[in-house]
Amino acid sequence: MKLYIYEHCPFCTRARMIFGLKGLAVDLQVIMEGDVETPTRLIGKKAVPILEKQDGTFMGESLDIVRYVDAIGPPILVAPLSEGLDAWVKEIWPTALKLFIPRFVEGDFAEVATPAAREAYRLREEHAFGNLDELRNTTPTLVGQIEPMLEALVPLLASRKAIGINDITLWPLLRSLSIVRAVIFPEAVRSYMEHLSQKCGVPLLFEQSR
């Protein structure tokens, strides 16, 4: 199977995770930023991730891909749904976006490896978020908002023993935040991040934090 992705994209990370967690081989194909033709040809719109299945058909939508892959052989997403974790992800998402989006535009990702692709990404995100330099300047305020939320995550993780769909939505968001140098993760949260990174084979972004 083949998985079309952006390396930075948290939704693509969801799909990458399930392949790693299940130990299934997949051919990762990076779509360049600004390439509208390829995803539109495959699924009729500009969106990633996209899974090319073994029968040659294509599937979009990250959680649909996750559930499809998890159904290959014995499922591993067996932990019951945690409403607390689900609510936590929804609450933190708007603040987290404002922190990691400006840094993604500056990041070392294959999809922005050319000046034209990086500029296409910058323009796309400035259309959505406004001036990215101004957004970056709000980092201290945003970090002050997000660190108490990260502390509130600690008890929600304390009793987790199995992997479930909550981990598929939570871990990619935490991975995205790992590119923000100013964010200090509680020890238990950082341990969770590193543990799942090892299990799924998707690297965190601490090494290029900024």
CORBEL-V471053 format. One record per helix or strand of 3 or more residues. SS is the DSSP state (h for helix, s for strand). FROM is the first residue (numbers start at 1). TO is the last residue. Records with the same first field share a line. If there is no record, write none. Layout:
SS: FROM-TO ; FROM-TO
//
This chain:
s: 2-5 ; 27-30 ; 50-52
h: 10-22 ; 36-43 ; 62-70 ; 83-106 ; 110-112 ; 115-129 ; 132-136 ; 139-158 ; 165-177 ; 187-200 ; 206-208
//
